[in-house]
Amino acid sequence: MIWKHDNGMKCPRCDGKATVMVEKYAADGSAVVRYLIKCSSCGYRRTLQELTISRSDTGLKVKITPIEHSEQKIMRGM
C-alpha cells in the first residue's frame, strides 16, 4: 500500500516539487513501513525512515531505523 501527500516540499537535488510517500508491506512475518520523498521532476527518491513491526512473546516489537545519507554524514563530520 502506498500513501502520498503533496505538502509543498522541495527536492534537495533540483528544487522541484517533491511528494512525501509512505509504503507499507509485509516481510518475514513483520510489517514494514517506509517513509520517503520522491521528486516528480528529476526522479530523485530518498528513504527517510523505516519502521519494522513484529510480534514477540511479550507483545508487539517496533524497531525504528532512521536512514542516514551521505550528506548527513558529511555535515556531522564537519
Backbone bond lengths (Angstrom), bond angles and torsions (degrees), N, CA, C in turn:
res aa  C-N    CA-C-N  psi(-1)  N-CA   C-N-CA  omega(-1)  CA-C   N-CA-C  phi
1 M - - - 1.437 - - 1.530 108.15 -
2 I 1.308 117.19 135.28 1.457 122.56 178.70 1.519 109.09 -122.56
3 W 1.311 116.05 131.88 1.460 122.76 176.60 1.516 107.05 -117.39
4 K 1.339 117.76 134.80 1.458 122.17 -178.60 1.518 110.02 -122.07
5 H 1.325 115.82 145.77 1.462 121.14 175.71 1.520 108.39 -142.61
6 D 1.307 116.90 123.84 1.459 122.33 178.28 1.521 107.67 -97.65
7 N 1.330 115.99 102.02 1.460 119.88 -175.71 1.521 113.09 -109.48
8 G 1.326 117.48 18.53 1.447 120.12 179.10 1.517 113.99 79.44
9 M 1.316 117.48 14.79 1.459 121.17 178.88 1.525 110.16 -69.61
10 K 1.339 117.14 143.97 1.457 121.61 179.39 1.528 109.97 -99.71
11 C 1.311 115.30 146.23 1.459 122.51 177.33 1.530 109.25 -69.11
12 P 1.337 118.45 132.85 1.462 119.99 178.55 1.529 113.15 -70.15
13 R 1.333 117.40 -17.79 1.462 120.53 -178.70 1.525 112.43 -89.78
14 C 1.356 117.51 -48.98 1.475 119.67 -172.40 1.522 114.11 -120.30
15 D 1.328 119.42 1.39 1.466 125.22 -176.20 1.530 112.84 62.54
16 G 1.331 116.98 18.07 1.458 121.57 174.88 1.520 110.32 -78.34
17 K 1.311 116.51 -178.87 1.459 122.07 -178.76 1.536 109.55 -79.40
18 A 1.328 116.08 123.29 1.463 121.62 -179.99 1.526 109.68 -109.25
19 T 1.314 116.08 152.58 1.453 123.29 -179.42 1.522 109.13 -117.72
20 V 1.331 117.09 136.28 1.450 122.09 174.65 1.527 107.12 -86.53
21 M 1.336 116.35 130.37 1.465 120.95 -177.66 1.522 109.98 -126.40
22 V 1.329 115.93 151.08 1.451 122.56 174.21 1.524 106.46 -125.75
23 E 1.325 116.41 121.94 1.463 121.57 176.78 1.520 108.30 -109.46
24 K 1.318 116.22 139.48 1.455 121.17 179.80 1.514 108.31 -131.84
25 Y 1.332 117.26 131.19 1.453 120.58 177.34 1.524 109.70 -152.56
26 A 1.321 116.54 166.27 1.460 122.50 179.38 1.518 109.25 -103.99
27 A 1.337 116.16 137.87 1.458 121.40 179.11 1.525 109.31 -149.19
28 D 1.309 117.51 125.27 1.471 123.69 176.65 1.530 113.07 53.15
29 G 1.319 118.06 42.60 1.458 121.65 179.14 1.512 114.50 75.97
30 S 1.310 117.86 9.14 1.463 122.80 179.15 1.523 109.40 -121.14
31 A 1.318 115.85 157.68 1.461 120.98 172.80 1.521 107.44 -100.32
32 V 1.323 116.74 134.04 1.459 121.85 -179.91 1.523 107.86 -118.36
33 V 1.333 116.52 128.58 1.456 122.97 177.89 1.523 106.72 -118.42
34 R 1.331 116.29 125.71 1.459 121.66 -177.03 1.522 109.36 -120.82
35 Y 1.342 116.59 127.60 1.457 122.81 176.48 1.524 108.06 -101.51
36 L 1.333 117.18 129.62 1.456 120.21 -177.97 1.507 111.60 -148.57
37 I 1.338 115.57 165.27 1.461 121.14 173.22 1.524 107.52 -116.90
38 K 1.330 115.16 148.45 1.461 120.83 -179.61 1.520 108.43 -141.64
39 C 1.341 115.73 134.10 1.459 121.77 179.45 1.521 109.20 -97.64
40 S 1.321 116.82 130.00 1.466 120.78 179.11 1.524 111.69 -79.89
41 S 1.333 117.85 -18.32 1.467 121.33 -178.79 1.526 112.60 -80.80
42 C 1.334 116.57 -55.76 1.469 119.83 -174.59 1.523 113.61 -105.26
43 G 1.350 117.95 -8.00 1.452 121.20 178.95 1.523 114.42 83.85
44 Y 1.329 117.85 6.47 1.465 122.54 178.46 1.526 109.55 -60.28
45 R 1.330 116.50 136.50 1.455 121.75 -178.94 1.525 107.77 -140.66
46 R 1.343 116.89 130.39 1.452 120.73 -178.65 1.518 109.88 -140.85
47 T 1.332 116.28 128.44 1.451 122.43 175.82 1.519 108.50 -80.74
48 L 1.335 116.34 128.99 1.452 121.52 -178.80 1.522 112.27 -93.79
49 Q 1.341 115.79 -42.41 1.459 120.23 -175.45 1.517 109.28 -158.03
50 E 1.335 116.47 151.08 1.450 121.01 179.14 1.524 108.81 -133.72
51 L 1.333 116.26 132.93 1.461 122.27 177.25 1.515 108.39 -113.75
52 T 1.326 116.58 134.30 1.459 121.86 175.55 1.520 107.30 -117.72
53 I 1.331 116.52 123.43 1.461 122.08 -177.80 1.517 107.62 -117.16
54 S 1.352 115.99 123.85 1.460 120.45 -179.24 1.523 109.47 -139.77
55 R 1.325 114.90 164.22 1.461 120.26 177.60 1.522 109.30 -93.33
56 S 1.320 114.84 144.20 1.458 120.90 172.94 1.529 107.46 -130.02
57 D 1.317 116.41 179.17 1.467 120.24 -179.84 1.525 112.49 -64.57
58 T 1.321 116.77 -27.61 1.462 121.23 -177.01 1.524 113.76 -97.85
59 G 1.325 118.12 -3.41 1.467 120.90 -179.77 1.513 111.24 143.46
60 L 1.321 115.70 -144.28 1.461 120.51 178.95 1.521 110.70 -93.07
61 K 1.312 115.00 144.99 1.459 121.45 177.62 1.518 107.80 -119.51
62 V 1.330 117.08 125.07 1.465 122.44 -179.14 1.517 108.30 -117.30
63 K 1.327 115.63 125.91 1.461 121.34 177.60 1.523 107.70 -117.23
64 I 1.328 116.58 122.27 1.465 122.28 179.50 1.525 107.63 -104.46
65 T 1.332 115.63 122.91 1.460 121.25 -179.09 1.519 109.50 -118.51
66 P 1.341 118.01 104.58 1.464 118.63 173.38 1.524 108.18 -74.42
67 I 1.314 117.00 139.30 1.448 122.25 -179.35 1.524 107.76 -94.30
68 E 1.326 116.42 118.53 1.461 120.46 -178.98 1.521 108.61 -95.80
69 H 1.301 116.10 127.28 1.458 122.33 -177.02 1.520 110.00 -103.14
70 S 1.305 115.81 163.86 1.464 120.79 -174.11 1.530 112.46 -58.55
71 E 1.351 118.63 -38.20 1.461 119.28 179.86 1.529 111.29 -66.52
72 Q 1.339 117.46 -32.57 1.450 120.44 176.43 1.529 110.29 -69.20
73 K 1.328 117.38 -39.47 1.455 121.47 177.89 1.522 110.37 -64.19
74 I 1.320 116.78 -40.59 1.459 121.20 179.76 1.524 110.52 -64.61
75 M 1.352 117.13 -45.33 1.460 120.84 -178.82 1.539 110.57 -65.19
76 R 1.324 117.55 -37.39 1.459 120.73 179.80 1.521 110.69 -68.34
77 G 1.336 116.91 -32.68 1.451 121.58 -178.73 1.510 114.04 -77.84
78 M 1.330 118.31 -13.96 1.470 120.67 -178.14 1.505 111.17 -80.31
